[in-house]
C-alpha cells in the first residue's frame, strides 16, 4: 500500500498541469467493494486567466492477465471536460496495442481489451488519447498519454534453472555442515502479492539433510555419516510460491550429494600370519611374495607403508609398497641356502602415510602381521672355491707344464662328481688345457710375453648327475718375462765432434733400451769393445745410472785426414741370463766456431771461402743470375723500342701516315717529313702552326697563269660561301684540312692539287678577291708573282 501511495505522489508531481484528473478511487481499493470504473478526465480549454484547482493525478489503468471471459474486458473510460453529452466529441486512441489489443468507443470513451494478455510477455502498454470535435475534426485539447498495466496473477511455478545439482561433503561431518545452496526463480510479479514469494522444503533425503526454507541452503542433519557405510545420497528439493500456502505453484529439483573420504580407518591385515615358500635359487632383488593390509578409506587416505620389524630375517629380506595395489612386496636382499638354513620368521608393520588428527583418539593407525618364509631345496650347480683364479707362468715354458688348478664342489645334500672343461669361446686358440677330473691347467702352446703378456679365459664346471647344471669362473694367467733380448742404444747411432775438440770432452750421452720386461732396479753397463780399446780416438764413460758419455781422447780432429770414426760400444744388462750387444756409433768430424757450435759437416765445405756456408753461396749465385736476367731483358726491350721508333720501312703503310698542316707531295713524298718525328713527341716542333688560330700571311711568289673557267666548281663554292656568310656559328678564320693516305699510292687517289694535271700556272685565283674579307688572306697567298714550291717546305 505504501508503494502505491508513493507512485501516486510521483505521478501527481509529474502531471501537475491538471490535464488528467482521476474521478474515481484507485482500482485496487475498489476491487473488493464494487465494480471497477476507471475514468480519465480530460479537461477542456480554459481561459488564460482562469484559476484551476489542482487534484491528484492518476494516468494509468489496470487490466487482469489471462482473462478468459466471453466478452471484451473493460479497462476504463476517457472523458473530456468539453464533452457535454451532446455527441459532438469524438475520442481517439493510439500507441501500444491500439486497435489490436485495445479498442475505444469513439462516443463514450470506453476502453476494452479484446484479447487475453500475459504480464510475463509485456507488463504494460503506453497509449495516447485525444478528444476531437466531430464537425471540425479539430482537437479540443492537447493529446494525453496514459499507461495500461497488466495486473499479475499467479500463473508461473518456481523453476530451478541450475538443477539438477551435484554437491559433496566430508564424511563424519558435524550436524549443520554446509553442503549447497539452491535457488528457484518465479516469473510472476514480485512486487504484487505473494505470487513470487518462494519457500523451500525437502521431499526426499531426510533425516540426513535439511534445507533453510527462505535461503535454500542445504546442511547435514545427522552426525558421523560414514562414507564406508553409504557414499551417495539423492535429495529431492521443492520450491513453492504464495509463501508455501495452499494453492501455490511448486517446482522440484534433485541434488546428488557425495560423502568425501577422510582417514578415519586404520589399515588392518586380514590374517595374522602369512606363509611364503621360496626356492633357494631365487636371485637377489627378486620378489618372493606379497602381503596386503586392508584399508576401507579411499585415495591418499588408503595409502599404506610397510616396514619389517627388526629381528630375525630383517637383514635378509626387504619390503616395498606397490603404489597401484597398495600391497607389500617382499624382496630378497641376500642369497638363500637350504643347506645352511631352511626357514625364517619376521614381522611386518602396515601404517597410513596421511593421518587425520581428529581420529587419533580412536587408536594407532597401524597393524602388525607375522611372515614365515620356508626355503625350498633346489638342485644347484657346482660352486668354485674362488670367484677368480690368477696364475703365473714364464714365457717359453715347455708344452704340457702344469701351471695351476681350479676346484668346484656340489653343495647339495646328495653331492655329485664335477667335470671341468675350458670355454672355447674365450680360448679359441687353445693355448691351455685342463684335466676334466682334477681341474689342473697346463700349457698347450709356447708362450711369448712380447706377443701376449696376459691371457683371460673361462672354465666351466658341471655336475655329472645333471650336466645341464653348470657354473663358470674366470682364469687370469700372467706370462712372466725371461731375459732373452740384449739391450740396445736408444739414441741415434750417429753423432758429431768438432775439429777443435779438446781431450776429455763429452760429445754425446747415450742410454739403453731393452725389449724385455726389465725388473725394477735393473742396471745397464757401457764399455768399449776390446778391439777398439787399443789407441782409441774416443772412449766410453759409464755414469752408472743407465747412461754413458762418448768422450774424446785427442786434441783436435781434421776432416781432411779423416771425416768419419766408428766406435763400437758394448751394453750389458743385469738380468739372468746376462744379455749384451755391440752397437757401432758413427762419429762425424765437423767444423765449429770458437763456442763449439757446429757450422758444417760436409766434405765439400772444406774448399769454400771461410765464413760462407753452402746455402749462403747458393743464395748469392741465384741473386746474381736474377740481376743478369733483368739487365738482359731491359736491354732487349730498349733495343726493340728504338728499332720501332726509327723504323722507316716502306712496306708498312702505317709508317707512311703523315699528319701535317701544309700541303706536301702525298704518300710518295717521304722526304718532306721524318716519320719518327710523329712517333716521338719530343721532336715535335714547338713553333708548329696551330689550326685553330689565324695563320700569318705567306710571302709566296705570285703567278697568274691562265686557267679555264669551271662554272660547276664556282657555283658550288659560291653556294657554300653564301651559307657560311649567313651562318652565325661559322668560325671567323680559315682552316686547313688534313689528308691521310693521299697520293698516287692511295686507294682514293690524291686529293691535293699537287701533281695534278692542271699546273698552278693554269689557275686563275683573281676570283678569290670577290669572295669577301674572309678569303682575303687566301687571295693574297695565291696572288703573289712567284710560284709556291711545296718541296721547299721543311
HELIX and SHEET records of a PDB file:
HELIX    1   1 UNK A    2  UNK A   14  1                                  13    
HELIX    2   2 UNK A   27  UNK A   30  1                                   4    
HELIX    3   3 UNK A  242  UNK A  244  5                                   3    
HELIX    4   4 UNK A  299  UNK A  302  5                                   4    
HELIX    5   5 UNK A  357  UNK A  362  5                                   6    
HELIX    6   6 UNK A  530  UNK A  532  5                                   3    
HELIX    7   7 UNK A  604  UNK A  607  5                                   4    
HELIX    8   8 UNK A  614  UNK A  646  1                                  33    
HELIX    9   9 UNK A  653  UNK A  656  5                                   4    
HELIX   10  10 UNK A  675  UNK A  679  1                                   5    
HELIX   11  11 UNK A  681  UNK A  683  5                                   3    
HELIX   12  12 UNK A  711  UNK A  726  1                                  16    
HELIX   13  13 UNK A  760  UNK A  762  5                                   3    
HELIX   14  14 UNK A  766  UNK A  771  5                                   6    
HELIX   15  15 UNK A  773  UNK A  775  5                                   3    
HELIX   16  16 UNK A  776  UNK A  781  1                                   6    
HELIX   17  17 UNK A  790  UNK A  792  5                                   3    
SHEET    1   A 5 UNK A  20  UNK A  22  0                                        
SHEET    2   A 5 UNK A  39  UNK A  42 -1                                        
SHEET    3   A 5 UNK A  73  UNK A  80  1                                        
SHEET    4   A 5 UNK A 110  UNK A 113 -1                                        
SHEET    5   A 5 UNK A 102  UNK A 104 -1                                        
SHEET    1   B 4 UNK A  60  UNK A  64  0                                        
SHEET    2   B 4 UNK A 144  UNK A 151  1                                        
SHEET    3   B 4 UNK A 124  UNK A 133 -1                                        
SHEET    4   B 4 UNK A  89  UNK A  95 -1                                        
SHEET    1   C 4 UNK A 165  UNK A 170  0                                        
SHEET    2   C 4 UNK A 250  UNK A 260  1                                        
SHEET    3   C 4 UNK A 232  UNK A 240 -1                                        
SHEET    4   C 4 UNK A 199  UNK A 204 -1                                        
SHEET    1   D 3 UNK A 178  UNK A 181  0                                        
SHEET    2   D 3 UNK A 217  UNK A 220 -1                                        
SHEET    3   D 3 UNK A 209  UNK A 211 -1                                        
SHEET    1   E 2 UNK A 268  UNK A 269  0                                        
SHEET    2   E 2 UNK A 293  UNK A 294 -1                                        
SHEET    1   F 4 UNK A 273  UNK A 279  0                                        
SHEET    2   F 4 UNK A 366  UNK A 376  1                                        
SHEET    3   F 4 UNK A 343  UNK A 352 -1                                        
SHEET    4   F 4 UNK A 304  UNK A 308 -1                                        
SHEET    1   G 3 UNK A 287  UNK A 291  0                                        
SHEET    2   G 3 UNK A 328  UNK A 332 -1                                        
SHEET    3   G 3 UNK A 317  UNK A 321 -1                                        
SHEET    1   H 2 UNK A 383  UNK A 384  0                                        
SHEET    2   H 2 UNK A 408  UNK A 409 -1                                        
SHEET    1   I 4 UNK A 388  UNK A 394  0                                        
SHEET    2   I 4 UNK A 470  UNK A 480  1                                        
SHEET    3   I 4 UNK A 454  UNK A 463 -1                                        
SHEET    4   I 4 UNK A 418  UNK A 422 -1                                        
SHEET    1   J 3 UNK A 402  UNK A 405  0                                        
SHEET    2   J 3 UNK A 440  UNK A 443 -1                                        
SHEET    3   J 3 UNK A 432  UNK A 434 -1                                        
SHEET    1   K 4 UNK A 488  UNK A 489  0                                        
SHEET    2   K 4 UNK A 506  UNK A 513 -1                                        
SHEET    3   K 4 UNK A 547  UNK A 552 -1                                        
SHEET    4   K 4 UNK A 538  UNK A 542 -1                                        
SHEET    1   L 4 UNK A 494  UNK A 498  0                                        
SHEET    2   L 4 UNK A 580  UNK A 592  1                                        
SHEET    3   L 4 UNK A 564  UNK A 572 -1                                        
SHEET    4   L 4 UNK A 525  UNK A 528 -1                                        
SHEET    1   M 3 UNK A 494  UNK A 498  0                                        
SHEET    2   M 3 UNK A 580  UNK A 592  1                                        
SHEET    3   M 3 UNK A 598  UNK A 600 -1                                        
END                                                                             
